[in-house]
């Protein structure tokens, strides 16, 4: 008798270890205030120390080294991103510069072309092979080539918006948060800006933005205590259910499980939100008053985040996606053809995509006090 093979997804499946947090503080100078974090081309973690005025380097096993040589005093490194040239690029908010650090620790600073008092903040690799950054005080977006040539874009950005964090979108553009304007912005590689405000609560303070496995952009609302989703067409949906009051969602990043993970700056937790908006919070393993900030995918398949108040970096374990299971279905034959039909029914094999789980978020002391 013919059979049909159907691969059924394990919806929302997770293991007991999912959400387990491990903190690392050894070799991080007290008062450093780790902020941005990213995986480098060398397979290690790199993070910016906003107050410590250093760049930190950590192996997946938690061995940490700090680098200060070549960084001008009082620069306040905040954002950090992996560049297309194999180096790490970071913003110097107080120094009004963009910095580049090689995997071996050599730093070069660039200031030419950046308007004085702009306060470069977030940074991300663009689809055009350049690095893009926000100017939180200058109300502009900046672009820097791997050779250090800077171009600024101001047209289309509403005054007083406070561009904050950004990410390369699935549509070939850059998407950024406007923490003061309660908007999400989009900028094309040629510099054309579009802002989206519909569906976002006024005063919500959009903080960090990331691309989800569902092809949408997901962002945190630090004051609104929500996580938002915006499609590449600009349609916004906000999610509040499951997030503890006063949690302060900050950093957000995609997990290997297909969910988004975010940090809770004030709640000292990490949250996970599925593409359908189901939230789970994790607190075990996070020290009191840690102040979880930015979060990023690590080289080990887990998520890594910074603890600005605790002067630590931490790892949250993410369960690997559960493979689809195959179920054999034997269809009943029509009575009239149970013995007389010589033509077998077709056999079909259908694979249904596995459902995703959820993720954490990040922080910006400049804006939260």
Buried (B, 14 or more C-beta within 10 A) or exposed (E): EEEBEBBEBEEBBBEEEBBBBBBBBEEBBEEBBBBBBBBBBBEBBBBBBBBBBBBBBBBBEBEBBBBBEBBBEEBBBBBBBBBBBEBBBBBBBBBBBBBBBBBEBEBBBBBEBBBEEBBBBBBBBBBBEBBBBBBBBBBBBBBBBBEBEBBBBBEBBBEEBBBBBBBBBBBEBBBBBBBBBBBBBBBBBEBEBEBBBEBBBEEBBBBBBBBBBBEBBBBBBBBBBBBBBBBBEBEBBBBBEBBBEEBBBBBBBBBBBBBBBBBBBBBBBBBBBBBEBBBBBBBEBBBEEBBBBBBBBBBBBBBBBBBBBBBBBBBBBBBEBBEBEEEEEEEEEEEEEEEEEEEEEEEEEEEEEBBBBBBBBBBBBBBBE
